[in-house]
Amino acid sequence: MKQVALLAFHDALATSISLPMELLTAANSVSRLNQRAPLMKAHIVGLDPAPIRVSGGMQILPSAALTTDDHYDLIIIPSRWRHPHRGAPTRPEVIRWLREHEQRGADICAVGNGSYFLAEAGLLKQRVATTHWHYFDDFASRYPDVALQRDYLITQADNIYCTGSVNSAADLVIHLIDRYWGAWVARRVAQQFSPESRRPFSRNSYRVDRSDLHRDEVIALAQNWLARHLQEPQNIRDLASQSGLSERSFHRRFRQATGLPPLQYMQKMRIELAQDLLQNSNLTVEEIGQQCGYTDSSYFCRLFKNHCTSSPGEYRRAVRRKLFDVNEP
């Protein structure tokens, strides 16, 4: 059973504690529905033993004290309403607690400006991180040795995760549920929490082990734009112009940075989105083709088969059979 700690301090953003807690509790519910043991136990770890006042005027009562005697597998640091330095990230006992758990291999996740706690503990030195957009400049000024990623809502460096918002924290928690307990549990949990709003971790996070990362900011911005507009018809010439490059220079730099020409890269992203929708939604093949920018269903099916060696329908049957067979009690 995983032991989870949700750090609590005055003026923490209530939803940055309650939403991860609800998602993890839902994972326990899924396990119990299948006559399995609980998957995790969550603890509200307080910086103070008294009731803690969080945002919205609510109070929460800690269930555990901040002590290095307790070992946690996952720690979630909430965001703070207003500047995070008032949330005690510099307290020596907090720094010691975070450092010791990082050395033990615990996954540590910061929501929004909770990343300040990690930076103060020295856990982000020479590592990628993100924070709430309002604090980008302040964070960069205070912690120049952190590789701040302003274009990503989720970052991962080894066992350290940062998210830029509560919603992206929900995406991260779904990813961790998948990693800890399997795709079937994660999918059941996501279905209870607006699955249409969930953005897959694999395509929306900056991870140090990703092979598609590079240092060409112009091309990275073009990639981000393409990812947000997959449903729309694309004109590479217009995208090059929007990037401030000639079409020839754009093609050359795009291929150098990503390993693929722009059109082929866009098709790859669309096919990956189609695979995700075929596995995790009940949309028809025609509807999925439209979601991926293909108004001609026949063309979409041919293109999908060229990439995946199976038709969309065959692919859906295969991945769903694997998804449920592997996790059958």
Buried (B, 14 or more C-beta within 10 A) or exposed (E): EBBBBBBBBBBBBBBBBBBBBBBBBBBBBBBEEEEEEEBBEBBBBBBEEEBBBBBEEEEBEBBBEBEEEBEBBBBBBBBBBEEBBEBBBEBEEBBEBBBEBBEEEBBBBBBBBBBBBBBBBEBBEEBBBBBBEEBBEBBEEEBEEBBBBEEBBBBBBBBBBBBBBBBBBBBBBBBBBBEBBEBBBBBBBBEEBEEEEBBBBEEBBBBEEEEEBBEBEBBBEBBEEBBEEBEEEBEBEEBBEEBEBEBEEBBEBBBEBBEBBBEEBBBEBBBBBBBBBBBBBEBEBBEBBBBBBBEEBEEBBEBBBEBBEBBBEBBBEBBEEEBEEEBEE
